[in-house]
Amino acid sequence: MSLLKSASTVSLLTLASRITGLGRELLMASLFGASALTDAFNVAFRIPNLFRRLFGEGAFSQAFVPVLAASKTQHGEAATKQLIDHVASILTAVLVLLCLAGVLAAPALVWVLASGLQQDATGYGAAVTMTRWMFPYIGCMSLVALASGILNTWKRFAVPAATPVLLNLSMMGAAWFGAPRLQALGIEPIYAMAAGVMLGGVLQLAVQVPALASLGLLPRVRLGWAGLRAAWADPGTRRIARLMAPALLGVGVAHVSILINTQIASYLAPGSVSWLGYADRLMEFPTALLGVALGVVLMPQLAAAHAAGDTARYSGMLDWGLRLVVLMAVPSAVALLTFAVPLVATIYHHGAFREEDVHQTSLALMGYGAGLWGLVAIKVLAPGFYARQDVRTPVMIALVVLVCTQLMNLALVPLLQHAGLALSIGLGATLNAALLLAGLLRRGSYRPGPGWGRFLLQVVAASALLAIFLIWVARAFAWTQVGHGWLRIGAMAAALAASAVVYFGAAWAAGIKLKRLLRAG
């Protein structure tokens, strides 16, 4: 039950993060709607986030956490603390140089990511300016990723899972208080959001300090030449750097796909980038609550099991994680495919967010939903490779998926516009998960437990009943026209509660033993 308890803690705190994130999106949608300037902000915010996922929770975490967990298991905490100091020193030096380069290269970065914004000179200029203001955010968040990797390895999951709330609160404060003040001064209010992002980054980094200090693991950063030479001479640091090289390629490949999709979206109808962004925000609920929570908990535990040579526990943890993914992600995908318009209307249909925006965002959400199982399963399957310090295999799979995703774009975008971009990402994620699973099975790292065939049939049967119910509810009400927002919220709460009863009741009737499944963790 320790895995379940840890995953539940991360999931609940992640829910708080996603709720405040949704509040942030609601406030932005109401105040700014979908326009060239919101596209500019979304592009500018995406640039440091892309780099953050490369050097922060992406390639760096994939390399750092397995090496850290192995060091703790095999060499003890004293040697691991020295490794932490050395890694922190090298990472800080790299981030200082990267942030300086990013600020100087902002115009080129915006052009590479969304050259279509040049169709509106105001939007393009705003994107460049906000990129310069927000690029140092990557420095804060990469150091947060370092701290999170340490805390998660020591099974302190609460602080890393809760800290994203601070970014959302900072951005909400910027939208609520800063935007009107800028507008009163004759400045575009969207610029307040850039200040909110930077404040959120600083706050997230600050709260890691007492958590690390309480464990005696606060890194001692040495940026002098002698300190950096000593840090680079550490075999653990070099091992992380060697693992990061292919990991950077793998994460980079995934983000090249995002870059291409954003570039394509910037040439579609105005608002396309924002519609995709709003849909992506809703997708973060199921992917984060289940996929991210399981990945965060499983990664250090899988690495420790591998370092200890416990193959049975290693395979057992993967099996448990995948069963939870199927149990929860399949009905969630059904909900996104059959209930997208009510979800989007309830959450976003306020203020400047028009009925047309609801329709277009719903189409994108359905496209993402088609691949929800894959998006969530990747969070469990990929750590199965990273924990063994095997980064090469996921990279090769990512390259195949990149090519396939862009081939799907050629067929889908002319037919479905921005929704085709979302669908190609969803289908690509499903292919990625299938290839990762095949790799783990082929090498014998994962041996499925008994009863999988029956379990899949039970989940499909319960999800089919859920789909029928949601289709009826979606058609029974005019969700985009139901009067006051609170009425929609009440109707949505009742629909979701009834959906849970329908699905889990059907799953129980089909013979799924929920308590036994949860106890397997």
C-alpha positions in Angstrom: 0.0 0.0 0.0 3.0 2.3 0.3 3.0 2.9 -3.5 -0.7 3.6 -3.4 -0.4 6.0 -0.5 2.5 7.9 -2.1 0.7 8.0 -5.5 -2.5 9.2 -3.8 -0.6 12.0 -2.0 1.0 13.1 -5.3 -2.3 12.8 -7.1 -4.2 14.9 -4.5 -1.6 17.7 -4.5 -1.5 17.6 -8.2 -5.2 18.0 -8.3 -4.8 21.1 -6.2 -2.2 22.3 -8.8 -4.5 21.5 -11.7 -7.5 23.2 -10.1 -5.6 26.4 -9.5 -4.2 26.0 -13.0 -7.7 25.7 -14.4 -8.7 28.8 -12.3 -5.8 30.6 -14.0 -7.0 29.5 -17.4 -10.6 30.5 -16.6 -9.5 33.9 -15.5 -7.3 34.4 -18.6 -10.1 33.2 -20.9 -12.5 35.5 -19.3 -10.2 38.6 -19.3 -8.4 38.0 -22.6 -10.4 35.5 -24.7 -8.5 34.1 -27.7 -6.7 36.6 -29.8 -3.3 37.4 -31.4 -2.0 38.7 -28.1 -3.1 35.6 -26.2 -1.4 33.5 -28.9 1.7 35.7 -28.3 1.7 35.0 -24.6 1.1 31.3 -25.1 4.0 31.1 -27.6 6.3 33.1 -25.3 5.4 31.0 -22.3 5.9 27.8 -24.3 9.5 28.7 -25.2 11.0 28.5 -21.6 8.7 25.6 -20.9 10.2 23.7 -23.9 13.7 24.3 -22.6 12.6 23.5 -19.0 11.4 20.1 -20.2 14.7 19.6 -21.9 17.0 20.6 -19.0 14.6 20.3 -16.1 12.0 17.6 -15.6 12.7 16.1 -19.0 16.2 14.9 -19.9 17.8 16.0 -16.7 15.3 14.2 -14.4 15.5 11.1 -16.6 19.2 10.9 -16.1 19.5 12.3 -12.6 16.9 10.3 -10.6 18.1 6.8 -11.6 21.7 7.6 -10.9 20.8 9.3 -7.6 18.6 6.4 -6.5 21.3 3.9 -7.4 23.9 5.9 -5.5 21.7 6.0 -2.4 21.1 2.2 -2.6 24.7 1.2 -3.4 26.9 3.9 -1.8 25.0 5.4 1.1 23.8 8.9 1.8 27.2 10.6 2.5 28.5 9.8 -1.0 25.1 10.7 -2.5 25.2 14.2 -0.8 28.5 14.9 -2.5 27.0 13.8 -5.8 24.1 16.3 -5.3 26.6 19.1 -4.6 28.5 18.4 -7.8 25.5 18.1 -10.0 24.0 21.3 -8.6 27.2 23.2 -9.3 27.4 22.1 -12.9 23.6 22.6 -13.5 23.7 26.1 -12.1 26.6 27.2 -14.3 24.9 25.8 -17.4 21.6 27.5 -16.6 23.2 30.9 -16.2 24.7 30.7 -19.7 21.5 29.3 -21.1 19.3 32.1 -19.7 21.7 34.8 -21.1 21.6 33.2 -24.5 17.8 32.8 -24.4 17.2 36.4 -23.6 19.5 37.6 -26.5 18.1 35.1 -29.0 14.4 35.8 -28.2 13.4 37.0 -31.7 14.9 34.0 -33.4 13.2 31.6 -30.9 9.8 33.2 -31.5 10.3 33.0 -35.3 11.3 29.3 -35.1 8.4 28.4 -32.8 5.6 30.5 -34.5 6.7 32.6 -37.4 3.1 32.8 -38.4 2.7 35.4 -35.7 4.4 37.8 -38.0 1.1 38.2 -39.8 0.3 40.5 -36.9 3.2 42.8 -36.0 1.8 43.7 -32.6 1.4 40.0 -31.6 4.9 39.1 -32.9 6.5 42.0 -31.0 4.6 41.1 -27.8 5.8 37.5 -28.1 9.5 38.6 -28.4 9.2 41.0 -25.4 7.4 38.4 -23.2 9.9 35.7 -24.2 12.8 37.9 -22.9 11.0 38.6 -19.6 10.1 34.9 -19.0 13.1 33.0 -20.3 14.9 33.1 -16.9 11.9 31.0 -15.7 13.8 28.0 -17.0 16.6 28.6 -14.5 14.2 28.5 -11.6 12.3 25.5 -12.8 15.4 23.4 -13.6 16.7 23.9 -10.1 13.2 23.0 -8.8 13.5 19.8 -10.9 16.9 19.1 -9.2 15.3 19.6 -5.8 12.2 17.5 -6.7 14.4 14.6 -7.8 16.2 14.6 -4.5 13.0 14.9 -2.4 11.2 12.1 -4.4 14.2 9.8 -4.0 14.0 10.3 -0.3 10.2 9.6 -0.6 9.3 13.2 0.3 6.6 13.7 -2.4 4.5 16.4 -0.9 6.5 19.6 -1.5 7.4 18.9 -5.2 3.8 18.0 -6.0 2.4 21.1 -4.3 4.8 23.8 -5.5 3.1 24.3 -9.0 0.2 25.9 -7.1 2.5 28.9 -6.4 2.9 29.5 -10.2 -0.9 29.4 -10.7 -1.6 31.7 -7.8 1.1 34.2 -9.0 -0.4 34.2 -12.5 -3.9 34.6 -11.1 -2.8 37.5 -9.0 -1.1 39.1 -12.1 -4.3 38.7 -14.1 -6.6 40.0 -11.4 -4.5 42.9 -10.1 -1.7 43.6 -12.5 -3.6 43.5 -15.8 -6.1 46.3 -15.0 -3.3 48.5 -13.7 -1.3 48.1 -16.9 -4.5 48.8 -19.0 -5.0 52.0 -17.0 -1.5 53.0 -17.9 -2.1 52.4 -21.6 0.0 49.2 -21.6 -1.4 45.9 -23.0 -2.6 44.0 -20.0 -1.3 40.7 -21.2 2.2 41.8 -20.2 1.2 41.3 -16.5 1.1 37.6 -17.1 4.8 37.5 -17.9 5.6 39.1 -14.5 3.3 36.6 -12.8 5.3 33.7 -14.4 8.6 35.0 -13.1 7.2 35.6 -9.6 5.8 32.0 -9.6 9.2 30.6 -10.6 11.0 32.3 -7.8 8.5 31.2 -5.2 8.6 27.6 -6.4 12.3 27.5 -6.0 12.2 29.2 -2.6 10.0 26.6 -1.0 12.4 23.8 -1.9 15.1 25.2 0.4 13.6 24.4 3.8 12.5 20.9 2.6 16.0 20.1 1.4 17.6 21.7 4.5 15.4 19.5 6.8 17.0 16.4 5.3 20.5 17.8 5.3 20.5 17.7 1.5 20.6 21.4 0.6 23.2 21.5 -2.2 26.4 23.5 -1.8 26.9 25.2 -5.1 30.5 26.1 -6.1 30.8 28.2 -9.3 34.5 28.8 -9.1 36.8 27.1 -11.6 38.2 24.7 -9.0 34.7 23.8 -7.8 33.4 23.1 -11.3 36.4 21.0 -12.1 35.9 18.9 -9.0 32.2 18.5 -9.8 32.9 17.4 -13.4 35.5 14.9 -12.2 32.9 13.1 -10.2 32.0 9.7 -12.0 28.3 10.2 -11.0 28.2 13.6 -12.7 29.8 12.2 -15.8 27.3 9.3 -15.8 24.4 11.7 -15.6 25.9 13.8 -18.4 26.3 10.7 -20.6 22.7 9.7 -20.0 21.5 13.2 -20.7 22.9 13.2 -24.2 20.5 10.6 -25.6 17.8 11.8 -23.2 18.1 15.4 -24.6 17.7 13.9 -28.1 14.6 12.0 -27.0 12.9 14.9 -25.3 14.1 17.2 -28.1 12.4 14.9 -30.6 9.2 15.1 -28.7 9.4 18.9 -28.6 10.3 19.2 -32.2 6.9 17.7 -32.8 5.3 20.3 -30.5 7.3 23.0 -32.3 6.1 21.8 -35.7 2.5 21.7 -34.5 2.7 25.1 -33.0 4.2 26.4 -36.2 1.4 24.9 -38.2 -1.3 26.2 -35.8 0.1 29.7 -36.1 -0.8 29.6 -39.8 -4.4 28.4 -39.2 -7.4 30.5 -38.1 -6.6 33.1 -35.4 -7.0 31.6 -32.0 -5.9 28.1 -33.0 -2.9 28.2 -30.7 -5.1 29.2 -27.8 -7.8 26.6 -28.6 -5.1 23.9 -28.5 -3.7 25.4 -25.3 -7.1 25.4 -23.5 -7.7 21.8 -24.5 -4.3 20.8 -23.4 -5.0 22.3 -20.0 -8.1 20.1 -19.6 -6.0 17.1 -20.7 -3.6 17.8 -17.9 -6.1 16.6 -15.3 -6.2 12.9 -16.2 -2.6 12.8 -17.4 -1.2 14.5 -14.3 -3.6 13.0 -11.7 -2.8 9.4 -12.8 0.2 9.3 -15.2 2.4 12.0 -13.6 1.6 10.8 -10.1 2.5 7.2 -10.9 5.6 8.2 -12.8 6.9 10.4 -10.0 6.4 7.6 -7.4 7.6 4.7 -9.6 10.8 6.1 -11.0 13.0 6.1 -7.9 11.4 2.9 -6.6 12.0 1.1 -9.9 15.6 2.4 -9.9 16.2 1.2 -6.4 14.7 -2.3 -7.2 16.9 -2.5 -10.3 20.0 -1.5 -8.3 19.2 -4.2 -5.7 18.6 -6.8 -8.4 14.9 -7.4 -7.3 13.4 -8.2 -10.7 10.1 -9.6 -9.3 9.4 -6.3 -7.5 10.5 -4.3 -10.6 8.0 -6.2 -12.8 5.3 -6.2 -10.2 5.4 -2.4 -9.8 5.1 -2.0 -13.6 2.1 -4.4 -13.7 0.3 -2.6 -10.9 0.9 0.8 -12.5 -0.4 -0.4 -15.9 -3.6 -1.9 -14.4 -4.3 1.4 -12.7 -3.7 3.2 -16.0 -6.2 1.0 -17.9 -8.8 1.2 -15.1 -8.7 5.0 -15.0 -7.5 6.2 -18.4 -9.9 4.3 -20.6 -13.1 5.8 -19.0 -11.4 9.2 -18.9 -10.8 8.9 -22.7 -14.4 7.9 -23.2 -15.5 11.0 -21.3 -13.3 13.3 -23.4 -14.6 11.8 -26.6 -18.3 11.9 -25.7 -18.6 14.8 -23.3 -16.1 17.4 -24.6 -18.6 20.2 -25.3 -20.2 20.1 -21.9 -16.8 20.1 -20.2 -15.4 23.0 -22.2 -18.7 25.0 -22.0 -18.8 24.6 -18.2 -15.2 25.6 -17.6 -14.5 28.2 -20.2 -17.7 29.6 -21.6 -17.6 33.0 -19.7 -16.7 36.6 -20.5 -14.8 36.9 -23.8 -14.8 33.2 -24.5 -17.4 32.8 -27.2 -19.6 29.8 -28.2 -17.4 29.3 -31.3 -14.4 29.1 -29.0 -16.2 26.3 -27.0 -16.8 24.4 -30.3 -13.2 24.7 -31.5 -11.7 23.9 -28.1 -13.9 20.8 -27.8 -12.7 19.5 -31.2 -9.1 19.8 -30.0 -10.0 18.1 -26.7 -11.6 15.2 -28.5 -8.4 14.8 -30.6 -6.2 14.7 -27.5 -8.7 12.3 -25.8 -8.3 9.7 -28.6 -4.8 9.1 -27.3 -5.3 9.6 -23.6 -4.5 6.0 -22.7 -1.1 6.4 -24.5 -0.3 9.7 -22.9 -0.9 8.3 -19.4 0.7 4.9 -20.1 4.0 6.6 -21.3 4.4 8.0 -17.7 4.5 4.5 -16.4 6.3 2.6 -19.2 9.1 5.1 -19.8 10.4 5.0 -16.2 10.7 1.2 -16.8 13.6 2.1 -19.2 15.0 5.1 -17.4 15.2 3.2 -14.1 17.6 0.8 -15.8 19.6 3.7 -17.1 18.5 2.8 -20.6 17.7 6.0 -22.4 18.6 4.9 -25.9 15.5 2.7 -26.5 12.9 5.4 -25.7 14.9 7.8 -27.9 14.7 5.5 -30.9 11.0 5.0 -30.3 10.5 8.8 -30.0 12.2 9.2 -33.4 9.8 6.7 -35.0 6.8 8.4 -33.4 7.9 11.9 -34.6 8.0 10.7 -38.2 4.6 9.0 -37.8 3.0 12.0 -36.1 4.0 14.4 -38.9 2.8 12.0 -41.5 -0.5 12.0 -39.7 -0.5 15.8 -39.7 -0.2 15.7 -43.5 -3.4 13.7 -43.7 -5.4 15.1 -40.8 -4.7 18.9 -40.7 -6.2 19.6 -44.1 -9.4 17.8 -43.0 -9.6 18.8 -39.3 -7.5 22.0 -39.0 -6.3 22.4 -35.4 -8.2 19.4 -34.2 -6.1 17.3 -36.6 -3.0 18.5 -34.8 -4.4 17.3 -31.5 -5.5 14.0 -32.9 -2.0 13.3 -34.4 -0.5 13.9 -31.0 -3.0 11.6 -29.3 -2.4 8.8 -31.9 1.3 9.3 -31.7 1.3 8.9 -28.0 -0.7 5.7 -28.3 1.9 4.4 -30.7 4.7 5.5 -28.4 3.2 3.6 -25.5 2.6 0.5 -27.6 6.3 0.4 -28.7 7.5 1.0 -25.1 5.4 -1.9 -23.8 6.6 -4.1 -26.6 10.2 -3.3 -25.7 9.8 -4.1 -22.0 8.0 -7.4 -22.9 10.7 -8.4 -25.4 13.6 -8.0 -23.0 11.8 -9.6 -20.1 11.9 -6.6 -17.9 8.1 -6.7 -17.5 6.2 -10.0 -17.1 2.4 -9.3 -17.1 0.5 -10.8 -14.1 -2.3 -13.3 -14.7 -5.8 -12.2 -15.6 -5.1 -9.3 -18.0 -7.4 -10.5 -20.8 -10.4 -10.7 -18.5 -9.5 -7.4 -16.9 -9.4 -5.6 -20.2 -12.8 -7.0 -21.2 -14.3 -5.8 -17.9 -12.9 -2.3 -18.3 -14.2 -2.1 -21.9 -17.7 -3.3 -20.9 -17.9 -0.7 -18.1 -16.6 2.1 -20.3 -19.1 1.2 -23.0 -21.9 1.7 -20.5 -20.4 5.0 -19.4 -20.2 6.2 -23.1 -23.9 5.5 -23.5 -24.7 7.5 -20.4 -22.5 10.5 -21.3 -23.9 10.7 -24.8 -27.4 10.9 -23.4 -26.4 13.6 -20.8 -24.6 15.6 -23.5 -27.7 15.7 -25.7 -30.2 16.2 -22.9 -29.0 19.8 -22.2 -28.0 22.8 -24.3 -24.7 23.1 -22.4 -23.6 26.3 -24.3 -26.9 28.0 -23.6 -27.7 26.9 -20.1 -28.3 30.2 -18.2 -26.0 31.2 -15.4 -22.5 29.7 -15.0 -23.4 28.2 -11.6 -26.3 26.3 -13.2 -23.8 24.7 -15.6 -21.4 23.9 -12.8 -24.2 22.2 -10.8 -25.3 20.2 -13.8 -21.7 19.2 -14.5 -21.1 18.1 -10.9 -24.2 16.0 -11.0 -23.2 14.5 -14.3 -19.7 13.6 -13.2 -20.9 12.1 -9.9 -23.4 10.0 -11.8 -20.7 9.0 -14.3 -18.5 7.7 -11.5 -21.4 5.7 -10.1 -22.2 4.3 -13.5 -18.6 3.3 -14.4 -17.5 1.9 -11.0 -20.8 0.2 -10.5 -20.5 -1.4 -13.9 -16.9 -2.4 -13.2 -17.9 -4.0 -9.9 -20.8 -5.8 -11.6 -18.3 -7.0 -14.3 -16.2 -8.6 -11.6 -13.3 -6.1 -11.1 -12.1 -6.4 -7.5 -11.1 -2.7 -6.8 -9.8 -3.3 -3.3 -7.6 -6.1 -4.4 -6.2 -4.1 -7.3 -5.4 -1.2 -5.0 -3.8 -3.4 -2.4 -1.5 -4.9 -5.0 0.5 -1.6 -4.8 
